[in-house]
Amino acid sequence: MAKLTISSISRFVEGFQEQRFSVGIDVHKRSFSVALLRPDGTVKSWTPPADVESITNRLVSLPIKISAVCYEAGPTGFGLARSLRSADIKVIVAAPSRIPRPVAATNKTD
């Protein structure tokens, strides 16, 4: 995956600054997989190191309105949720048992 730059985010959000974006984060011990969903359905994703302060600052610095950040509940996400909430970003924590899963045996399970 290509390295995310401020200019690539600026180009991605250009023309959508007054609209609401959604953010999904797959939280792991060593990294976060972040997906930024634009109002037209286009997604920008990147995988930064698992640094709560850095990802919070990155999201706060974006020239957009964030409707919510959602992540799957787990032991590594509590600090992230607290940090985002302290930055006045709405956080939705999804219970793993409530997330619909595909039935195929070849699908990823984490």
C-alpha positions as CSV (number, residue, x, y, z in Angstrom):
1,M,0.0,0.0,0.0
2,A,1.4,3.4,-0.9
3,K,2.5,5.8,1.8
4,L,-0.2,8.3,2.8
5,T,0.7,11.9,2.4
6,I,-1.0,15.1,3.5
7,S,-1.3,16.1,-0.2
8,S,-3.0,12.8,-1.1
9,I,-5.6,13.3,1.7
10,S,-6.1,16.9,0.6
11,R,-6.8,15.7,-3.0
12,F,-9.1,13.0,-1.7
13,V,-11.3,15.4,0.4
14,E,-11.2,18.2,-2.1
15,G,-14.7,19.4,-2.9
16,F,-16.2,17.4,0.1
17,Q,-15.0,19.6,3.0
18,E,-18.6,20.6,4.1
19,Q,-19.9,17.0,3.9
20,R,-19.6,14.3,6.6
21,F,-17.0,11.5,6.3
22,S,-17.1,8.1,8.1
23,V,-14.0,6.5,9.4
24,G,-13.4,2.8,10.1
25,I,-10.4,1.5,12.0
26,D,-9.2,-2.1,12.3
27,V,-7.2,-1.9,15.5
28,H,-4.2,-4.3,16.0
29,K,-1.4,-4.3,18.5
30,R,1.2,-3.1,16.0
31,S,-0.8,-1.2,13.4
32,F,-4.2,0.4,12.6
33,S,-5.9,-0.1,9.3
34,V,-7.8,3.1,8.6
35,A,-10.5,3.6,6.0
36,L,-11.9,7.1,5.3
37,L,-15.2,6.9,3.5
38,R,-16.1,9.9,1.4
39,P,-19.8,10.9,0.9
40,D,-19.7,9.6,-2.7
41,G,-18.7,6.1,-1.5
42,T,-15.0,6.3,-2.4
43,V,-12.6,5.0,0.2
44,K,-9.0,6.1,1.1
45,S,-7.2,3.6,3.3
46,W,-3.8,3.4,4.9
47,T,-2.1,1.4,7.6
48,P,-0.1,3.5,10.1
49,P,1.7,2.2,13.2
50,A,-0.6,1.7,16.2
51,D,0.0,5.2,17.7
52,V,-3.1,6.5,19.3
53,E,-2.0,10.1,19.6
54,S,-0.7,10.2,16.0
55,I,-4.0,8.8,14.4
56,T,-6.1,11.2,16.6
57,N,-4.0,14.2,15.5
58,R,-4.2,13.1,11.9
59,L,-8.0,12.8,12.0
60,V,-8.4,16.1,13.8
61,S,-6.2,17.9,11.3
62,L,-8.2,16.8,8.3
63,P,-10.3,19.7,6.8
64,I,-13.5,17.6,6.9
65,K,-16.4,16.8,9.2
66,I,-16.2,13.3,10.7
67,S,-19.6,11.8,11.5
68,A,-18.1,9.0,13.5
69,V,-15.2,6.6,13.8
70,C,-16.1,3.0,14.2
71,Y,-14.0,0.0,15.3
72,E,-14.5,-3.5,16.4
73,A,-14.4,-3.9,20.2
74,G,-11.2,-5.5,21.5
75,P,-8.6,-5.0,24.2
76,T,-6.3,-2.8,22.0
77,G,-8.9,-0.2,21.1
78,F,-9.8,1.4,24.5
79,G,-7.1,4.0,24.4
80,L,-8.0,4.9,20.9
81,A,-11.6,5.4,21.8
82,R,-10.7,7.6,24.8
83,S,-8.4,9.7,22.7
84,L,-10.9,10.2,19.9
85,R,-13.7,11.1,22.3
86,S,-11.4,13.6,24.1
87,A,-10.9,15.2,20.7
88,D,-14.7,15.5,20.3
89,I,-15.0,12.8,17.7
90,K,-17.9,10.4,18.0
91,V,-16.8,6.8,18.4
92,I,-18.9,3.7,17.7
93,V,-17.6,0.5,19.2
94,A,-19.0,-2.5,17.4
95,A,-19.4,-5.8,19.3
96,P,-17.8,-8.6,17.3
97,S,-20.7,-10.9,17.9
98,R,-23.0,-8.3,16.3
99,I,-21.0,-7.9,13.1
100,P,-22.4,-10.0,10.2
101,R,-19.8,-12.4,8.9
102,P,-19.7,-14.2,5.5
103,V,-20.3,-18.0,5.7
104,A,-17.5,-19.1,3.4
105,A,-14.7,-21.1,5.1
106,T,-12.0,-19.2,3.2
107,N,-12.9,-15.8,4.7
108,K,-10.7,-13.9,7.2
109,T,-11.9,-14.3,10.8
110,D,-10.3,-11.4,12.7
